[in-house]
Amino acid sequence: MTQSLYDGKNVGLSYDRLDEARSRYFGGSTNCWGGHCRPLDSLDFKKREGVPNSGWPFGKEELDRYYERSHSLLKLGPFEYDESKWSQKMAKDDLFLFPLDRECLHNVISQINPQAKFGDIYRAQLGEAANIKVMLFSNATEIQTNDTATTVTGVRVRTLNGKSFTISARIVVLAAGGIENARLLLLSNQTQRMGLGNGRDLVGRYFMDHPRIRSDIVRINAQQRHRRLYDQTMVLSRAGYFSGDARISAHVAPTSECQRKLSIPNSKTYFVARYTSGMSKAYLGLRAISRQVKGRARFGYSFGDMARAIIRAVPAIVGNVPEAIIGVLDTHLNPRFVKRAFELWTIIEPIPNYDSRVTLSSARDRLGLNKVEVDWQVTERDKLHFISLRKLLTQEMTRQGVLQFVGEPVDPAEIWPKNIVGCWHHMGTTRMDSDPAKGVVDANCRVHGISNLFVAGSSVFPTAGSDMPTITIVALALRLAGELAANLGRAGSHGCGDVWRLGGRKR
Ligand SMILES: Cc1cc2nc3c(=O)[nH]c(=O)nc-3n(C[C@H](O)[C@H](O)[C@H](O)COP(=O)(O)OP(=O)(O)OC[C@H]3O[C@@H](n4cnc5c(N)ncnc54)[C@H](O)[C@@H]3O)c2cc1C
């Protein structure tokens, strides 16, 4: 089945199976995403001393208007992320952001898409559009070019039931996700042996995800005033905070001034409630079953895998029915009077790292194409960043009366890298830089050296900030669409020649 075409091998830091870290069907990974959205901060676009290889070719102001437009596409609330404006609204509902002094730490607001899958939202509209043809079950297998690989001529397509054909195109926009964008360029090696756009061996390099690190167990002071905003177990449930059509989540982050002063990158910290019976074997058994059932819907787990997992979980549940019931009640009823402990989760901005990369392996998928090998690596500097950030966070949040530790604080050096998990944000593999020696695409998302090949998606991010990527992907896509439409209009029906220049259109 199609989802299996995403299979691959992780050879670096421990990571989710590659066929479970993204969805290979209509709507892409919005079929399984969490919906958190927040534009990157201005500082995230800048070249920073403490973050080697950082910096975008333009500033945040270039994307601002597209970020604003992306809100309606992403079904978010008003385009508002100001901490003080939101705190006024929240106070009316008896909810409060943490009283942080904003010198080194501040609250940041994210909005959450109501979990709607893009395939569901846009299916009808795409079906009705006269100028769009959606082809399902059609796998791009190669991007074809002229003899000098300076112009794309079309895309080779194959289906799992053996059909194949070529789509001729004046312009090709590669939008297959942060790992597959690189894979398709590497697979397209008929003219350029190293893969398209890979003359400098940059395609697939600088692979990033946001390292997410579980650290201390804490209690939040005045939990009832804050929990619905910061605790991810509530934020993503109906008990989270809604204001009109906006659904809100809050995090704690170092201010830009503090990042500059301490030479640290961006980060976000949030809380994850520990439920009374959450660690009981019976409840974990139920969770394992639920994961399998959801995984079958999201990623197409095989029926056999699902059945085996259920058979494995059943003895723990049957042997401890009361524990299972308490676990379900505690988690789902979530009684207000229970004073809970919380685990701190911190997402840090990764350092773009040349050695962290996606390559082709010798194993083949069902179409006979090389599968990917992902070597996710973090650096010693990332570790030092995490140690500094955690010290700042825990000292300041304790001093400012936000939380207290339960038990001994953890040693951050001890938990690195074993407590790191990814966030399913695949970024950096076709990074953007105006200099072809440093990036795969230029500031207009065009592959250097190829007149009509563009890339959409987080693979173009040269630096990742600590926010979730999709709103920035959508903003970049709107910007690229505007450029292409304007250039196509100018080029008329006579081919595109070399009209794809940054700034080719008057802004
Ligand atoms: C569990 C999970 C939770 C997440 N939570 C969040 C979150 O809270 N906030 C956030 O911002 N982001 C989140 N993400 C990441 C988010 O889903 C991605 O950033 C986003 O979906 C990327 O969009 P994309 O269109 O670039 O790629 P994708 O969504 O990966 O879409 C790529 C599309 O290309 C198709 N495709 C791939 N290869 C081929 C091929 N060879 N031929 C034809 N078609 C092909 C796929 O079928 C798919 O439809 C999450 C991801 C996961 C997995």
The ligand as a Tripos MOL2 file, in Angstrom:
@<TRIPOS>MOLECULE
LIG
   53    58     1     0     0
SMALL
NO_CHARGES

@<TRIPOS>ATOM
      1 C1          2.1900   13.3740   14.4590 C.3       1 LIG1
      2 C2          2.5150   14.7070   13.8500 C.ar      1 LIG1
      3 C3          2.1770   15.8680   14.5500 C.ar      1 LIG1
      4 C4          2.4860   17.1140   13.9980 C.ar      1 LIG1
      5 N1          2.0840   18.2480   14.6550 N.ar      1 LIG1
      6 C5          2.3120   19.4600   14.1040 C.ar      1 LIG1
      7 C6          1.8390   20.6490   14.7280 C.ar      1 LIG1
      8 O1          1.2090   20.6230   15.7830 O.2       1 LIG1
      9 N2          2.0940   21.8250   14.1210 N.ar      1 LIG1
     10 C7          2.7920   21.9160   12.9550 C.ar      1 LIG1
     11 O2          2.9950   23.0120   12.4520 O.2       1 LIG1
     12 N3          3.2340   20.7980   12.3370 N.ar      1 LIG1
     13 C8          3.0140   19.5900   12.8780 C.ar      1 LIG1
     14 N4          3.4370   18.4490   12.2380 N.ar      1 LIG1
     15 C9          4.1870   18.6030   10.9730 C.3       1 LIG1
     16 C10         3.2290   18.8700    9.8310 C.3       1 LIG1
     17 O3          2.3500   17.8000    9.6810 O.3       1 LIG1
     18 C11         4.0530   19.1070    8.5770 C.3       1 LIG1
     19 O4          4.8640   20.2430    8.8040 O.3       1 LIG1
     20 C12         3.2160   19.3920    7.3540 C.3       1 LIG1
     21 O5          2.2410   18.4110    7.1380 O.3       1 LIG1
     22 C13         4.1470   19.4660    6.1560 C.3       1 LIG1
     23 O6          3.3950   19.7790    5.0330 O.3       1 LIG1
     24 P1          3.9270   19.4460    3.5760 P.3       1 LIG1
     25 O7          2.7760   19.6940    2.6630 O.co2     1 LIG1
     26 O8          5.2080   20.1460    3.3380 O.co2     1 LIG1
     27 O9          4.2780   17.8840    3.6030 O.3       1 LIG1
     28 P2          3.3330   16.6420    3.8740 P.3       1 LIG1
     29 O10         2.2380   17.0100    4.7970 O.co2     1 LIG1
     30 O11         4.2560   15.5470    4.2600 O.co2     1 LIG1
     31 O12         2.6650   16.3360    2.4740 O.3       1 LIG1
     32 C14         3.3920   15.7750    1.4180 C.3       1 LIG1
     33 C15         2.4210   15.2300    0.4020 C.3       1 LIG1
     34 O13         3.1530   14.7740   -0.7140 O.3       1 LIG1
     35 C16         2.7140   13.4700   -1.0620 C.3       1 LIG1
     36 N5          3.8760   12.7630   -1.6400 N.ar      1 LIG1
     37 C17         5.0360   12.4440   -1.0320 C.ar      1 LIG1
     38 N6          5.8510   11.8350   -1.8910 N.ar      1 LIG1
     39 C18         5.2110   11.7870   -3.0820 C.ar      1 LIG1
     40 C19         5.5430   11.2850   -4.3610 C.ar      1 LIG1
     41 N7          6.7150   10.7370   -4.6270 N.pl3     1 LIG1
     42 N8          4.6100   11.3980   -5.3440 N.ar      1 LIG1
     43 C20         3.4090   11.9620   -5.1290 C.ar      1 LIG1
     44 N9          3.0470   12.4660   -3.9300 N.ar      1 LIG1
     45 C21         3.9380   12.3760   -2.9250 C.ar      1 LIG1
     46 C22         2.2240   12.8440    0.2230 C.3       1 LIG1
     47 O14         1.2830   11.8320   -0.0390 O.3       1 LIG1
     48 C23         1.5910   14.0500    0.9050 C.3       1 LIG1
     49 O15         0.2610   14.2120    0.4850 O.3       1 LIG1
     50 C24         3.1520   17.1950   12.7490 C.ar      1 LIG1
     51 C25         3.4740   16.0240   12.0580 C.ar      1 LIG1
     52 C26         3.1620   14.7890   12.5900 C.ar      1 LIG1
     53 C27         3.5250   13.5570   11.8240 C.3       1 LIG1
@<TRIPOS>BOND
     1     1     2 1
     2     2     3 ar
     3     2    52 ar
     4     3     4 ar
     5     4     5 ar
     6     4    50 ar
     7     5     6 ar
     8     6     7 ar
     9     6    13 1
    10     7     8 2
    11     7     9 ar
    12     9    10 ar
    13    10    11 2
    14    10    12 ar
    15    12    13 ar
    16    13    14 ar
    17    14    15 1
    18    14    50 ar
    19    15    16 1
    20    16    17 1
    21    16    18 1
    22    18    19 1
    23    18    20 1
    24    20    21 1
    25    20    22 1
    26    22    23 1
    27    23    24 1
    28    24    25 2
    29    24    26 1
    30    24    27 1
    31    27    28 1
    32    28    29 2
    33    28    30 1
    34    28    31 1
    35    31    32 1
    36    32    33 1
    37    33    34 1
    38    33    48 1
    39    34    35 1
    40    35    36 1
    41    35    46 1
    42    36    37 ar
    43    36    45 ar
    44    37    38 ar
    45    38    39 ar
    46    39    40 ar
    47    39    45 ar
    48    40    41 1
    49    40    42 ar
    50    42    43 ar
    51    43    44 ar
    52    44    45 ar
    53    46    47 1
    54    46    48 1
    55    48    49 1
    56    50    51 ar
    57    51    52 ar
    58    52    53 1
@<TRIPOS>SUBSTRUCTURE
     1 LIG1         1 GROUP 0 **** ****
